[in-house]
Amino acid sequence: MRVAVLAETAAGETRVAAIPETVKKLAGLGASVAVERGAGRQAGISDEDYAAAGASVGSRAETLDGAGLVLGVIGPEADSLGGVAPGATLVAMLDPFARRETVQGYAGAGLEALAMEWMPRITRAQSMDVLSSQSNLAGYKAVIDAAAAYGRAFPMMMTAAGTVSAARAFIMGVGVAGLQAIATARRLGAQVSATDVRSATKEQIQSLGAKAIFVEGVAGIEGEGQGGYAGETSEEYKKAQAELVSSHLAKQDIVITTALIPGKPAPRLISDAQVATMRPGSVIVDLAAGAGGNVEGCVPGETVERHGVKVIGATNLARSLPADSSALYARNLFNFLSAFWDKEQGRPVLPDEDEIVKGIRLTHGGRIVSERLA
Ligand code: NAD
């Protein structure tokens, strides 16, 4: 089967869906891989690197010609995929709720569209989970960006000219990104605390050497939460959380917010009045900026100053580490494809009843088949 790897066309996209290592592995499964010219440039991978790994490199039309499998980072429009084999499979992040018309376009073009960001969060699919691999890098980069914007040092330093005190960092939302943010801030020498609504995260925070700041006496979300995700909490919990956070926030230098609730706008965790209580020069990085923001006044993609505090509206931070984010994303894709690869047929075979297939398959046989989109 011919596998096409596209150069991304979405504004600001730096990543690529295959790296030389995964090109070789796909070839090892019997696939022939075609890479669009320049696809890996921003991730530091040259056309020659792909060719050395066994791929053919050419124009978009040459790449797509006869391809049965198309790999991308952000799903392209169906009308830009002319020349693929009938019934070809598209594997990418498709943002299905926001891009219903595009998904309809895939169905109309007879493509089988697989949305990698809808990978179920089950043990078997961990190595295929693109949200985790990208969030992990975003959590790291959020702390690095905060450190760059902060006019002081993170670690405590005792020098002949006096002592520099350690920065206090507070991480709100301890999923994949939050855990990495805790670990990174600790490595840089900050005094770290963190909070979440899911009770299971308390132990995880402590095991990373940070202080857990938790609402006591009002039930939040027990254990890991449904499928590992948070849901809405009660009004009583929200009030208790706001009070707890208020007194803690005023003492923080760095705040990283990562709180998301699937299918809902990001919960508002910090009001403008709370920002005003922080010390001027403090930095907040809102990783939920693209989903409505955890911080009042945050602007997606921009840094704004509120009451002397820098509020960074982070969107898609994984894109600012294109080499690593591409490598992890490409391996997620390969792990998925190889798990379903049928050696005799020389292509992935996706059983209708498989939990992974049900989770990510949007279109099949000319129509939308995803239950979540129905
Ligand atoms: P996410 O991006 O959906 O949300 C980030 C965090 O924000 C979550 O921890 C959530 O509980 C928290 N949050 C929501 N509302 C909040 C509020 N009001 N205040 C404070 N925090 C709030 O989460 P995620 O990073 O995708 O990970 C969620 C969980 O899924 C984790 O436990 C992770 O280990 C698990 N997971 C499992 C698998 C797997 O088994 N395949 C893969 C990835 C993640």
Boltz pocket constraint, residues with backbone or C-beta under 6 A from the ligand:
constraints:
  - pocket:
      binder: B
      contacts: [[A, 120], [A, 121], [A, 122], [A, 123], [A, 125], [A, 126], [A, 129], [A, 131], [A, 132], [A, 135], [A, 172], [A, 173], [A, 174], [A, 175], [A, 176], [A, 177], [A, 178], [A, 195], [A, 196], [A, 197], [A, 198], [A, 201], [A, 224], [A, 225], [A, 227], [A, 228], [A, 229], [A, 230], [A, 231], [A, 258], [A, 259], [A, 260], [A, 261], [A, 262], [A, 267], [A, 269]]
      max_distance: 6.0
